[in-house]
């Protein structure tokens, strides 16, 4: 988890996902937790072979992003 928190931008790049805003700093990585979850959900939508997993990931991702509004 610490690796993901510290390297979220590189992970997204390697996964072929678009950049995401993650405002965590080396002294406080907590803001990057949402970015990690978003990355995992986006990756599942693109890479999962099961349609039910893709749909579930999409639903959770949309709800998570809507909670920012």
N, C-alpha and C positions, 0 to 999 in steps of 0.2 A: 504494500500500500504506500509506503514512504517513497519508493521508487516512482510509482505512478504519480503521486502528488508533486514530486520534484521534476518530472519529465513529461507532463501532460501534453505539451506542445509537440514534442518529438514523437510521442506515441501516436498522436492523431495524424501526424505527417506520414509515419510509417504505415498506418492503417489506411491511408488514402482518404482521410476525412478532412473536411474543411477546417480552417483554424477556428478556435473558440476563445472567448475572453475568459481568462483565469487570472485573477488578481492576487493570488497568493504570493508571498515573499519567502525568502529562505528562512526567516524567523517565524513566519506564521503561514502555514500551508493550508489551513482550514478552508479558505475560499475555493480552493481547487477541488474539493470533494465533489461538488456538484458537477464540475467539468469532467471528472473521472466517470461518474455515473452516466452523464450524457454521452460520453465517448463509448462506453460499453453498450449502451442501448442503441446508439447509432450503428455500431459495428454489428450488433445482432441483426438489425434490420437489413443490412447489406449482405452479410455472410451466412446467416443461418440457412440451413436446407429445409427447415420445417416452417411452413406458412403460419402455424399457430404461434410459434416463437416470434416470428417477424411481427405479427399483428400485436402480440402482447407487448413487445418492446416498443412498438410505435405508440401504443396507447399510453404506456407509462411515461415515455419521453414527452409526448404532447401535454399530458397533465402536469408534469414537472415544469415544463417551460411556461405553461399558462399560469402557474402559481407565482411567477415573477411579476405579472401584470397587476 
